[in-house]
Structure formats: structure tokens, C-alpha cells
Amino acid sequence: MTTYVISVPGTFTAGIGADTRTRLARALRPADPHGTRMGNAEDLDVLSVNDDNTFTLRLTVDADTRPHAEEAARRLAGDALRDAGLDERSAPLGPAVVTGIDSEIR
């Protein structure tokens, strides 16, 4: 099993309020990349929102393969968005991309 740091981009089509942002960050907390060497060293936030309402979710996922990690990250992101009261129309997601691998080869 390997720990991957996955970036999932998206857009808030109607903006996002502070309460929704807090709920989303709370829902993503278990997948926070700060728990990995890369996430800690690079100070990766689990949620970054730009002025134009685009955002990036950076998630930590344990998986056997890169495609499984990307699939798990999209599932995690979708679940967290729904928990925060958002759906695929109010926060469509782009493709998940591996941005780091945090494994120890023994």
C-alpha cells in the first residue's frame, strides 16, 4: 500500500460562504496531506480557494495503484462536497491527479 497525495481541482459555480468552507474542510480533515512528509514539507492545505472561485482539494489516499488512488480521491472529494451541502452542479470537479507519493521503500 502506498500513500498518494492527490490534487482534485474544481469550481464553485455560485461562490462559497465561510460556513460551507468550514464544513468542507472539516469533512476533508481525515485526508489532510499535512500527515505526509510531502504535505508537511510543502505546507499543502487540504482546501485552496482562488479569487475566481476555482479551488483545489489536496487529499491523502492509501491505495495499491495510481488509478485506484485517483478514483478514491474523487470519491472522497465528492462525499466531502455533499457533506458540505454542495453537489456536482454547484462544485463540479476536474480530473484527479497524483501530485506526490509518500512511501517508504524497504
C-alpha positions in Angstrom: 0.0 0.0 0.0 1.3 3.4 -0.9 0.2 6.8 0.3 -0.5 9.3 -2.5 -1.1 13.0 -2.4 -3.8 13.7 -4.9 -5.0 17.1 -6.2 -8.6 17.5 -7.3 -9.5 20.8 -9.0 -12.9 22.2 -9.2 -15.0 25.4 -9.4 -17.6 26.8 -7.0 -20.2 28.0 -9.5 -22.0 30.2 -7.0 -19.2 31.1 -4.7 -18.7 29.6 -1.2 -19.5 31.0 2.2 -17.4 30.8 5.2 -19.7 28.2 6.9 -19.6 26.0 3.8 -15.9 26.3 3.6 -15.5 25.3 7.3 -17.9 22.3 6.8 -15.9 21.2 3.7 -12.5 21.5 5.4 -13.9 19.5 8.4 -15.2 16.8 6.1 -11.8 16.6 4.4 -9.7 16.6 7.6 -9.1 12.8 7.7 -7.4 13.1 4.2 -5.3 16.2 5.1 -1.9 16.0 3.3 -0.1 17.5 6.4 0.0 13.9 7.7 2.6 13.0 5.0 6.2 14.1 4.7 5.5 15.9 1.4 2.3 17.6 2.7 4.1 18.8 5.8 7.3 19.9 4.0 5.4 21.7 1.3 2.7 23.0 3.7 -0.1 21.7 1.4 -3.6 22.8 2.5 -6.5 20.4 2.1 -8.6 23.2 0.5 -7.3 26.2 -1.5 -9.8 28.6 -3.0 -8.8 31.2 -5.6 -10.4 34.6 -6.2 -12.2 33.3 -9.3 -13.9 30.6 -7.2 -11.8 27.8 -8.6 -10.4 25.5 -5.9 -8.0 22.6 -5.3 -8.5 19.8 -2.9 -5.3 18.1 -1.8 -6.0 14.7 -0.4 -4.0 11.9 1.1 -5.1 8.5 -0.1 -3.7 5.0 0.6 -4.0 2.7 -2.5 -2.3 -0.1 -4.3 -2.1 1.7 -7.7 -2.1 5.3 -9.0 -5.5 4.8 -10.8 -7.1 3.4 -7.6 -5.7 6.4 -5.7 -7.1 8.9 -8.1 -10.5 7.1 -8.1 -10.5 7.1 -4.3 -9.7 10.8 -4.1 -12.5 11.7 -6.4 -14.9 9.7 -4.3 -13.6 11.3 -1.1 -13.9 14.8 -2.7 -17.4 14.1 -3.9 -18.5 12.8 -0.5 -17.0 15.8 1.3 -18.7 18.3 -1.0 -22.0 16.6 -0.5 -21.5 16.6 3.3 -20.9 20.4 3.0 -24.2 20.8 1.1 -22.7 21.1 -2.4 -23.4 19.0 -5.5 -21.8 18.4 -8.9 -23.6 21.4 -10.3 -22.5 23.8 -7.6 -19.0 22.5 -7.3 -18.0 20.4 -10.4 -14.7 18.6 -10.1 -11.9 18.2 -12.7 -9.7 15.2 -13.1 -7.8 13.9 -10.0 -4.0 14.0 -10.4 -1.3 12.4 -8.4 0.9 15.2 -7.1 3.1 13.2 -4.7 3.9 9.8 -3.5 4.8 9.3 0.2 6.1 5.7 0.5 9.0 4.2 2.3 10.8 1.5 0.2 12.1 -1.2 2.4 
